[in-house]
């Protein structure tokens, strides 16, 4: 009985990814026909092992009259609400004011005045290490405001950018004795990108080197429309030490607050922004956040990025427990199952179960995106493999025909130092990892294998031991048992509380991997005045007749031969003769016959130079 022909396909469920060979099987077409059709459609990669995603597979299936079905499920998610139709009818909220500027220009000291506290004394190395969010009342009006004290050190670029995006007003701090610096310009850029108004405090005017006029001119040159030059941005000279000008600054700040008229709905679903994430002893996984909309209360289910939270406790910046937090309030909350990333939007879910489904869906989408990226890498690697195989085949064919082959070999000689970064807060870990990865040149590079929040753990030690990495513990604890395990496993753990010391040590690590710079110092010279041939054991050997002009030579002396100003040979002498005698050393003013190790291309008129190598350490 003849075999029954298979029924032509009308539709097919397509997998997320498939090789061209598998796709031919799924479509029930010959591979060569599929390959030709793909080439006609403009696909350049049609090798059997090339991977296509479901969207491209759907287009290809359509060419064969087959409906390719792909999953259109986007899953559960929560979204921010649209702005209120009548924002003016909403209650006022504390405006968020970000203090920004160059490192050590007095941001934290100025904030200390507003808070009447001693923040700056608690900062390691005299600089703010991560964003601090604080609620305070202005002295003149008793108006509540939320301050963000952003880091000025160059390592914390992402945190400053995040601070600008969180804020309603940027208070730019510029030292009168230092003027506009790199992080000042960067803060200006962030403020403009965020589209928020800016006020400038020119600090440290009590210092002898203060030059307010220069600061104003430099600000104008940095694209700030300063009021003194006909613009709208006020510049207020102040001294947080003598309190000169601080009342004027507060008056200007109050006026700007009235202009922006910050308001938000107090009711409805909660929305906010994560400022920092960290693991605290006794509290577990915690985040600092600013409430942007709605009123945050305990037991609320929240989602931020790929983390969810059933709010257990709410604290203000003084660790006082709160029953609720209205819009504009900076708070610390506990109850997170995972740590969200700083800058993530916080959204209230309808239930804890919904929050879990949202997080699971977001993780799935991220995984699919990662798989797509991995497919790109796999395809690129396979493309290179095919190309190398083709070149190898062509090379073999040329060799079989007796033709020459050009050898092209590129081997990476870059050496690496590997690190694991643990920090007290995620923002610091992120900033350190970014800075460490930037420390590199074409010879050496720093590699961050893992970052995490909290104390160094046993897993961190074994991870470092397996990878030959060093653990960098930034303002986080290393217990004695962990220290003992690290010593047993010969894993270095370094403790830091100031980032520029950490980066300096890593630069030193990389510098130690760099080969020294070798220079040659000429310590003697001789002229080749005659070339003659001698016979030794029936072999003819060329000998250079020389006169030593400077210094001396022996068989251990490094020598180079110079012709027309260019070095044509470097090596050692094989023999030194004075008359018929073999001598140990050739001295200034005398004539000798010398030979070279495995080289005899010298000519009359060449100059032999004795030299020593001087090795100088390289620095990254």
N, C-alpha and C positions, 0 to 999 in steps of 0.2 A: 504494500500500500504506500503510495507516494507521501512524502512528508508535507504537512500543511504549512503554507507560507505564513510567517509571522505577520500579525496585523500592524499596519503603519501606526506609529504613535501620533496622538493628537495633543496630548499634554503630558507633562512630566514634572515631578517635584525635584527641584535642583538642590544639591547640598550647598553649604556655605562656600566651600572651595573644592575644586576638582582639577586634576591634571588634564592636559589636552587629550591624552590617551584614554583616561577614564571617561571624559566627556563624550568621546566618540562611541564608547560602549553604551553609555546612558542614552545617547540619541539614536543608537542602532544604525550608525553610518560607518563607512570605511574610514580609517584614520587618514588616508591620503586625500579623500574627498573633504574631510573636515579641515585638514591642513590647508588645502587649496582655497576653500571658502573663507577661512580666517585671513589668509594672505590677501585675498580679493577685498576683504573688508578693511584692510589696512593694518592688521596685526603683524608686528615684526618678529615676535617670538612665538613660534609654533612648534617647538620641539616637544616630543612626547611627554617629557617630565615638567614642562612649563605649567604653572598653576594659574588658573583663572578664578575670579570670584563669581558669586551668584549673579550679580548684575551683568557682567560681561557674558556669562554663560547664557543668560536669558536672551541677550541680543543675538548671540550665535544660533541658539535654538530657533529663534524667530526666522532666521534665514532658511531654515529647513522646514518651515511651516509648522513648527512644534511650539506649543505654548509652555514656556518654562515658568513654573510657579515657585516664587521665593517667599520667605517669611517676611511679613510686613509688621509683625508685632513689635511695638516699641515699649510695651510693658508699663508698669505703674510708675508714676512720678508725681512730684508736687512742684508747683510753679509760683513765682512771685505774683502778687496781685497788681492790677493796674493802679496808677496813681489815683487818689480820690478826685472825683469830679469837682468838688469845691474844697480845695486845700485850705483856703482862708478860714473855713468854718471849723477846721480841726484845731485842737489845743496846741499851744506852744510846747516845744520840746527843747531841752538843752542843746545848743549848737555844739558840734564837734570841731575843736580847734587843734590843728596839728602844728607842733613846734618843729621846725625843720631848719637845717643849716649845716655848716661844716663842723667837723669834730672839734670839741673844746672851744666853741664860740660862746658858750654860756647858756645853752638852752635849758638845761636842767636847773641851773642856778636861778634863772628867771622864773621857771615854774615853781621853784622852791618859795619864791616870794609870794606867788599867788596862793600857794597851799599853806604857807607859814609852817613848812616842815623842813627837814634836812635830807632831801632825796639824794643830792649830789654826794654826800658823805658815804652813802651806801653803794655807790657805783664803783665797780672794779676799774682800776686804772683811770678813774676820773671821767669815763665816758659811759653813755647809756648803751647797754649791751643788747637790749631788745625793746620793743614797743611797750610803754607803760601807759595804761588808760586810767585817768583819774577824774573824779567829779569834784568840783569846788565851786565856791560862790565868789563872784567879783565883789570887791570891797565897797565900791561906790554905790552899786545898785542892788547888791545881794542877788543878782541874777545867776542862776545855776548854769555852768558850762562844763563840757567834757573836754579835757585836754589829752592829746596824744603826744607823748614825748618820744620822738623817733630817733634812732641812732644816727650819729653823724659820721662814724667811721666808714671808710670806703667799702668795707666788706659787706655792709648791710643795705646795698642798693635796693634789693627787692622789698625790704621792710619799709624803706622810705617811700617807695612807689606805692606800696600797699597803704601806707599812712595817708598819702595824698588822696587816694581813691576812697578812703573811709570818711573824709573830712568835709566840713562846710566852709571852713576858713583856714588858710595857711598863714601862720605867724612865722615869717622868715627871720631868723636870727643871724646877724652879721657882726662880727667883732670889729670895733673901730680901729684896733691896732693891727688887724690882719686883713681886713677888707674881703672882697669877693674871692672865694677859693673854689676848687673843683666841686665839692659837695654842695656849695652854695648854688652854683650854676645848675647842678643836677636837680636841686630842690625847686628852682625856678621852672625848670623844664617840666617836672612832675605837676606843679601847681597849674601850669598852663594847660597841660594835657588833661588834667582832671576838670578844668573849667571852673575853678573855685576862686573867689576873691583872695587877695593877699595883702598882708600888712607887714611892714618891715620894722623890726626892732634893732637899732644899731647899739650894740652892747659894749661894755667895758670902756665907756667914755671917761672914766676916772683915771685911766692909765696915761702916763706921759706921752706914749707913742700914738695916742688916739688921733685919727684924722677923719673927721666926719665928712668933710667935703670930698675927699678921695673916695670914700665908700659910696657916697651918693652918685658920683661920676661913674664909678665902676658898675654900680647897679644899672644905671642907664645904658652903659655899654653892653651889659648882659641882657638887654631887651626887657628891662623892667620899666614900666611907664611911671616913673617917680613923680610925685606931685611937684617937687622943686623944679622939674623940667617941663611942667605943663601937663603931666599925666594925672592919673587917678589914684596911684598907689602911695599911701602915706609912709613916710620914714620918720620914726620916733627915736631920738637919741636917749639912751637909758643907761643907768648903772644899777645893777642889782645889789651892789655892795653898799653904795651911799644912798640908794633909793631915788637918786635924781632921775626925773623923767618918767618914773613908773606910773604916776597918776595920769600923766598925759597919754601914756600907752593904753592904760585901762579905759580912758575916755574915748580914744580912737577905736578901741576894740568894741566898746559898748555901742558906738554909733554904727559900726559895721554889722554888728549882730542885729540891730534894729532894721537895717536895710535888707538883710537876707531873710529875716522873719521865718526862722526854722519852725516848722509845724509837722505833725504826723498824727494819724488816727491812733487813738488810745485803745480802741476796741477792734475785734476781729483777729484773724490769724496773725501770729507773731512772725516777724521777719527781723533778721539781724545779720551781722558780719563777724566772723571769727577773727580775733586779733592775735591770740596766741593759743597754743596747745601744749600741755605738759602733763607729766605724771608726777603727782605729789604724794609723799608718804602720808598715809592715813586717809587720803581723799580719793586716791586712784586716778583715773583719767579725767582731767579737768580742762576746761577752755576758758579763756577770757574772750568776751564778746561785747559788742555794742548793740543794744536793741534799737532797731530802726523804725519798727512799726508794731502796734499791738502792745499788750502788757504781758510780760513773761511771768509765769507762776510755776511753783513746783508741780510735779507729776505730768507736765506737758510733754507730749512726744515731739521730738525735733529731728530734723534731717539736715546734715551739712556735708556736702560732697558725698563720699562713700561711707559716712559714719552716721549712726543714729544715737539718740539719747532719750532716756526717760528721766526728766529733770528730777534729781533728788534734792539738791540744795542750791541756793542762790546766795552769793556773798558779794559785798561791795569791795572796793579796793582796800578797805581797812579790816577785811575778814569778818565783817558784821553780817550775820544772816539776815536775808530779806525775804519778806512774804511775797513781794511782787516787784517787778522792775518795769517802769513805763518807758516810752521811747526816749532815746538819747542817753540812757543809763549804761555805763560800763559795768559789767558784772563778771564774776567767775562762777561757772556752774559745774556740778558734778553729775555723774550718771551716764557718761558716754561709754559705749561698748567698744568703740575704736576712736582714735584721735583724728579729727578732721584737720585739713590743712589751713594755715592762716590765710585769710582772704576768702575762704569759702562762704557762700551765702547760707544763712541759717533760715530754714522754713519750718513752720509748724505742720505736722501731719494730723490727719483726722483721728488716728489711733496708733498705738504702738505697733500693732500688726501691720498697718499700712506703712509705717516708717521702715519696718524690716523689709517689706516687699519693695519699697522704693530703692533702698540701699542695695538689695540683691539685684535689682534690674540695672542700676547704674554700674555695678561691678561687672555684670554680664556685658553691657555695652562697651565698657573699657576693655574687657578681655577680648571681645570681638575686634576692637580697634587694634589691640596688640597683635592678635593673630594675623590681621591684615598686614600689619607692618612686618611681621615675621615672614609672611608669604613674599613680600617684596624682597626681603633679604635673601630668602631661599632662591627665588627666581634669579636674583643678581648673581649669587654664588654659582648657580647652575649655568648661567650664561657664561661666566668666566671659565668654568670647567670645560664647557663645550669649546670655547675659543682656544683654551690652552691645548685641548686634545687635537683640535684642528691644526694648530701651529706645530704640535709635535709630529703629526702625520706629515705635514708639508716638509718639516725638517728632515724626517726619515727619508722621504722621497728624494729630496735634493742630495742627501748624502749618498743614497744608492746610485745616483747619477754622477757622482763625483763633483758636485757643485759645492761652493762655499756656503757657509751658514753664519749669519750674524748672531752672536750671542748677546742677549740683553738680559741682565740679571739685576734686579733691585732687591736688596735685602735691608729690611729695617733694622737699624742698630740702636733704636731708642730704648733706653733703660727706664724702668719705672720704680717708684716707691709706692707701696699700697697702704691704705689707711682705712680704719673704721672710725666713724665719728659718732660719739654719744654726747648729748647736750641736755641741759635742763628743760629747754623749750624747743619746739620744732623750728621756730623761726631762726634761732641761732644755729641749729644743726644744718638747716638749709643754706644759710649764708656762708657758713664755714665750708660746706661741701662745694659750693660754687666757687669760692675763692681758691680752695685747694686744687680743684680741677684746672684752674687758670694758670697754675704755676707749671710751666713747661717751656721747652724749646724743641728744636729738632733732634736733640740728643737725649734729653731726659724729660720725664713727665711724672706728675703725681696722679694717683688713681684712687678714688673713693669707692670702696667696695660695698659699703653699707652705712646707712645713717639711722639713728634711733633716738628716742627720747627716754630719759631716766637713767638710773644707775647702770654701771657696767655689769653685765651678767656673765655667768659661766658660758652660755652659748656664744656671747661675743668673743670670749677668749679662745674657744675652740674654733670659731669661724676665722679668727685672725691667725691662729696657729696653722690651720690648713692652707691659708692663702699667703703666709709669710708677711702678714700685715702688722702695722703698729696701731694701737688703739689710742685715739685722742679723746680724752674726757674733759669736756668744757663745762665748767661750773656744775658738775655732777659728781656723785660720790663713787668711790671705789672702796668696797669693804675689804677688811683684812683677809677673809677667806678667799675672795676673788683675787686679791693681790698675790696670795700664796699660789693659787692655781696658775696664775699668769707667770710667776717665776718658775714653777715646775715645767710649764710648757714653753718657757723662754719667749714669752710674748711681751714686748715692751708696752707699758701703759704710761701715757704722759698726761699730767693734769694741768689745766690752764683755766684762768679766769679773765684773761685779756687776750683779745683775738690777734693783736699785732705781734705778741710774743709767739703764739702758735704758728702764725704764718712765717715768722722769721726762722723758727726751728725747721720748718718743712723746706724752706729755701736752702737752709744749710744742708739738710739731708740730700737734696737734689744736687747741690754744688759738690758734695763729696763723691757723687757718681760721675761727675764730669771729668774727662781726662785732662791732665795738665797741659798748659800751653808750653810747647818746647821751642826755645830759641837757641840759636847757636852763637857762641862768643868765640871769635877768632883769637887764638893765643900764640900762633906762629905761622910763618909762611916761607915757601921756598920756590925758586924758579927752576923749571925744567929747561936745561940749556942744551941737552943732547939726548937723543934716543939711540941706543945701540943694542945689538943682538949678541947674546952669549949662548954657548951650548952646554947644557947640563944633562948628563946621562943620555946623550944622543938626541935630546930635545932642544929646540931653539926657544929661548926665552927673551922677551924684550925687557930692557932695564932702562929706567929714567936716570939720566945724569943730572943731579940737582945741586944748587947752592942754597944753603939755608940763609935767609935774609933776616928772619926774626924768630926768637924763641927757640924751641928744640922739639925733636920728634923721637918717639920710640915705637915699638911694635904694638903697644896698647893704646897709642894715641889715635883718636878719631880724626880722619882727614877727609877733605873734599877737594876735588880738582875743579878749577875754574878756568873757563875758556871764553873770552869775549864778554866777560862780566856775568856769565851764567854758569851755575854748578852743573857739571856733566857727570860727576861720579862722587859717591860717598862710600867710605868703607875704612879698611885698615891696611897698613903696610904689611907685606909678607916677609920682606928682608931689607936690611940696611947694611951696605958695605962701604968701607973706607979703604980704597985701594983693593987689595985682595982679601982683606980681613972682614969677617962678619962682626959688626959692632952692635951694642945694645941701644945706642942713642946717637942722634945727629944733632950737632950743636951749631949755633949761629956763626956765620963766617966761613964754615968749612964746606967742602964738596963731597958728595956721596953718590952712590948708585943705589937706587931703591926699586923694589917691585911691589905690586899690589895684589891683594887677595882676589884671584879669579877675575882680573881685569887688566887689559893691556892696550887700551885705545888712546893712550896719552900721546901728545905731540910736543915738539919743541915750542917753547913760548907759553905753555900751560903753567898755571900757578897752583901749587899745592898749599892748602891752608890747614893747619892744625886747629881744632876747635873743641870746645867743651859744651855739652848740652845743659841749658839752664831750664829747669822745670818750674813754671809758675801756676799756682792753683787758679782754676776758673771759678767764677761765681755766677749763679743764675741771674 
